[in-house]
C-alpha cells in the first residue's frame, strides 16, 4: 500500500488511550501486514512508553515525537495536546495518509484507500447531512469561534481522515490548525467545529464510503456488515454496549501489558462485540435522541432525575 496509516497518542498511564490505540493498531497490522503505520506522540506521552507500555511501539513502523513545550510556556491539557497534533499532522508526516482515532478497530484490508481520487476524504458525522437543529451543540461551538455554520450541508467526523500530500491539503490543514488554536484561547477544545468552519470556505473534503468510519453509536448500522473501520466513539456510562470499549477490557490489557489470546479473539470478532441491553432509536423516537433532555440526563443526572420526578406527577394529573 502507498497510503500510510497514522495514529495520534496523548496518554498517561492512568487513562485508557494507550490501550485503545494498541487494540486499533494491532487490528490494522493483522489485516494490513504490509501497511506503513506511524505513531505521533507528544514528549510527555513518549516518556511513559516503557515497562508495560511498549507493545504498541513494536507494532508501528515509526514513532514520531513532537515536543509541544517548544515555542512557549502554555500549559495544555492532554485533550488539547491530542487535537494540536491531529490538526497539524501534515507538518509531521509525508506522503498520502489515513488518520484514524484511537477508539477504533480495523476489520479488514484498507488497500482500496489507495484508489481514492479526493484530496481529503471523510465520512459524515453520524452518517447524515448537517442539520442545525440536530447539531445545535455544533452550531453553538462554532459561534464561539466566531463562525455562523447554520447554512452548512457537510459536517464530517474527524475520526477518520484521508489526506493526500498536496499543497492544497497543506494549506487546508494549516488553516484548520490555526483556527483550532484560536478556539483553544476561547476554551474550545473540540476540533470538528473548526474543521466544519474551514471546509465551509475551502470546500475540500469529499465524502467517502461509511465503511471506513462506521460510527456504531450513531447511524453506522447500514455499514456494519462491510465495515473496514469501526468507530466506537462516545460510549456513555459505565456499562458500554460495545465490548471493546469496556473499561474492564482496558484494565485487563493494562495489567498484562500485551494482548492475550482471548483479547485477540474479541478483536477479530469486532462486528459481534455488542453486549447488554440496548434499543434501536429510529423514526418518531429520534426527537428524543436529539433532545436537550437527553443531554441533560448525560451531563446532569441529578437535575434530570428531579425533572423526571416532576414529569411523573404531571402525567398522574393528566390521565
C-alpha positions, 0 to 999 in steps of 0.5 A: 500500500502507498497510503500510510496509516497514522495514529495520534497518542496523548496518554498517561498511564492512568487513562485508557488511550494507550490501550485503545490505540494498541487494540486499533493498531494491532487490528490494522497490522493483522489485516494490513501486514504490509501497511506503513503505520506511524505513531505521533506522540507528544514528549510527555506521552513518549516518556511513559512508553516503557515497562508495560507500555511498549507493545504498541511501539513494536507494532508501528513502523515509526514513532514520531515525537513532537515536543509541544513545550517548544515555542512557549510556556502554555500549559495544555491539557492532554485533550488539547495536546491530542487535537494540536497534533491531529490538526497539524499532522501534515507538518509531521508526516509525508506522503498520502495518509489515513488518520484514524482515532484511537477508539477504533478497530480495523476489520479488514484490508484498507488497500482500496484507500489507495484508489481514492481520487479526493484530496481529503476524504471523510465520512459524515458525522453520524452518517447524515447531512448537517442539520442545525437543529440536530447539531445545535451543540455544533452550531453553538461551538462554532459561534464561539469561534466566531463562525455562523455554520447554520447554512452548512450541508457537510459536517464530517467526523474527524475520526477518520481522515484521508489526506493526500500530500498536496499543497492544497491539503497543506494549506487546508490543514494549516488553516484548520490548525490555526483556527483550532488554536484560536478556539483553544484561547476561547476554551474550545477544545473540540476540533470538528467545529473548526474543521466544519468552519474551514471546509465551509470556505475551502470546500475540500473534503469529499465524502467517502464510503461509511465503511471506513468510519462506521460510527456504531453509536450513531447511524453506522448500522447500514455499514456494519456488515462491510465495515473496514473501520469501526468507530466506537466513539462516545460510549456513555456510562459505565456499562458500554454496549460495545465490548471493546470499549469496556473499561474492564477490557482496558484494565485487563490489557493494562495489567498484562501489558500485551494482548492475550489470546482471548483479547485477540479473539474479541478483536477479530470478532469486532462486528459481534462485540455488542453486549447488554441491553440496548434499543434501536432509536429510529423514526418518531423516537429520534426527537428524543435522541436529539433532545436537550433532555437527553443531554441533560440526563448525560451531563446532569443526572441529578437535575434530570432525575428531579425533572423526571420526578416532576414529569411523573406527577404531571402525567398522574394529573393528566390521565 
